[in-house]
Amino acid sequence: MDSREIILIFGLMLLKIGACLEQICWDVEKAPIGSVEVSISCSSIGEMRASCSSDGDPLLYSWTLNGDPLMDTISSIVLEEGTDGNITCSVKNHVSQGQKTISVKHCPVSSGSVVFVLIWCFQLMVLLGLLGGFHIYTRHVR
Ligand SMILES: *[C@@H]1O[C@H](CO)[C@@H](O)[C@H](O)[C@H]1NC(C)=O
C-alpha cells in the first residue's frame, strides 16, 4: 500500500464521518412535535376555516374528517359549507408526530351579514333624516 492509497482511504473515512455528523446534527436541530392545536374560525360570509398549529418544527400536515383523509397538506384549510363531525390534524417531522381531533359544527349562517345589513339600514335612516332636516331647514330660512 503506498502513501497515495492511504491518503485516499483516510479521506473517504473523513467524508463518511462528516456525513454521519451532519445527519445527527440535522435530527437534533429538529424539535419534536409537542402539543397540536386546531382552531376553527368562521368568516363573515360563513366560510369555515380550520387552522392547525404545533410546538416543534412541523414538516408535514395532514387532515382527516371523520376518519376520511382530506387532500390538504397545509396548516390552514377551508372546510366545505355544512361540514360536520370530527376533524383531525396530524403534524409530522423527522423526529416525531402528533395529532389533535376536534369536533366541528356549522358556522352560524351569515350572522355577520345580518349585522351588516342592520348597520347599513341604520346609516340610511340617519342619512335620510339629515336630508329631511336639511330640506325643512332651508325652507324655513328662505
Ligand atoms: C366524534 O367524536 C365523538 C367523541 O369521540 C363521537 O361521539 C362522535 O360520534 C364522533 N362523530 C362522528 C361524526 O364521527
The ligand as a MOL file (V3000), in Angstrom:
LIG
                    3D

  0  0  0     0  0            999 V3000
M  V30 BEGIN CTAB
M  V30 COUNTS 14 14 0 0 0
M  V30 BEGIN ATOM
M  V30 1 C -66.8960 12.4860 17.0240 0
M  V30 2 O -66.2820 12.1010 18.2290 0
M  V30 3 C -67.1920 11.8910 19.2900 0
M  V30 4 C -66.3880 11.6320 20.5550 0
M  V30 5 O -65.1980 10.9860 20.2820 0
M  V30 6 C -68.1300 10.7500 18.9220 0
M  V30 7 O -69.0500 10.5160 19.9770 0
M  V30 8 C -68.8680 11.1040 17.6510 0
M  V30 9 O -69.6670 10.0210 17.2320 0
M  V30 10 C -67.8910 11.4630 16.5300 0
M  V30 11 N -68.6380 11.9760 15.4070 0
M  V30 12 C -68.5110 11.4790 14.1700 0
M  V30 13 C -69.3630 12.1130 13.1260 0
M  V30 14 O -67.7450 10.5840 13.9010 0
M  V30 END ATOM
M  V30 BEGIN BOND
M  V30 1 1 1 2
M  V30 2 1 1 10
M  V30 3 1 2 3
M  V30 4 1 3 4
M  V30 5 1 3 6
M  V30 6 1 4 5
M  V30 7 1 6 7
M  V30 8 1 6 8
M  V30 9 1 8 9
M  V30 10 1 8 10
M  V30 11 1 10 11
M  V30 12 1 11 12
M  V30 13 1 12 13
M  V30 14 2 12 14
M  V30 END BOND
M  V30 END CTAB
M  END
